[in-house]
Amino acid sequence: MQRSEPASAAPIPAIHHKHGLAAGEGARPDRADWTIDQGWRRYTPAEHAVWKTLFERQTQLLPGRACDAFVDGMKKLPIGADRIPDFLELSEVLDERTGWQVVAVPGLVPDDVFFEHLAHRRFPAGNFIRKPQELDYLGEPDVFHDVFGHVPMLMNPAIADYIQAYGEGGLRAQKLGVLDKLARVYWYTVEFGLIQQSDGLRIYGAGIASSRTESVFSLQDASPNRIGFDLERVMRTRYRIDDFQESYFVIDSLAQLLALAPIDFGPFAECLADAPTFQPADVLVTDRVLTRGTGAYHLARRTGAQHMNKLT
Ligand SMILES: [Fe+2]
């Protein structure tokens, strides 16, 4: 998960140790591209056990919720319950399938470094795993989010090309000063995207697929809006980084994303520089609305009331 849009994140628990960019200049790796060795042999039994807990509960939740491409990618990758995956083993399979690799980084990396990796089909994955007492804490992307959530989708050729194009667009958007608009596209597709399959609505976004609570909320809760994806609309829509999304954008097929790959995202975003911005909960008359959300969850959060469907 790469976060470029400033927002009020939930307070970080005192126990949480920051990683990567968030840990300050002293934590910057020696290599200019911020990659490090995964250090697989240094994982402790307790860390493998956290992976197992997360893996097993998500694997139980995702049948009938994750999209076919996610399920198919997961099946073909060397990812299992018993140990944190080895990035070299993952890369071998991924490279053969779509030409992507997984490279280890200490946590979040600067935007230009992130885009440079994506543009060269390298997915930067945090090598650390959350603590047992932080199972649902998503303050920083760890190995579970990055590998379990993202890597299965990178086995799909359409997603593989789309994310590379996004990386190239990111480098241009940064020069044009329109990164906020581009970040929203990544957020509402790669991280929090839903897809309409013939057998129902499914998850393809890694932020949802790696979250126990949002896997259910995004698909089944009455609160959020579910709106047909439109590139310009998404580029103009702010998002939440500290809670469930108030709106999810739904694609009809992964080919829809592939069709976006030839678009030069940077200049496209620049065209919208002066266009008004929408709030996360907004529904427009021009939207193709699949579900008009009640907004009850976020209203309850704002007023401190208990949301009936809130999952803990
Ligand atoms: Fe992510």
Boltz pocket constraint, residues with backbone or C-beta under 6 A from the ligand:
constraints:
  - pocket:
      binder: B
      contacts: [[A, 1], [A, 2], [A, 141], [A, 145], [A, 146], [A, 150], [A, 191], [A, 206], [A, 207]]
      max_distance: 6.0
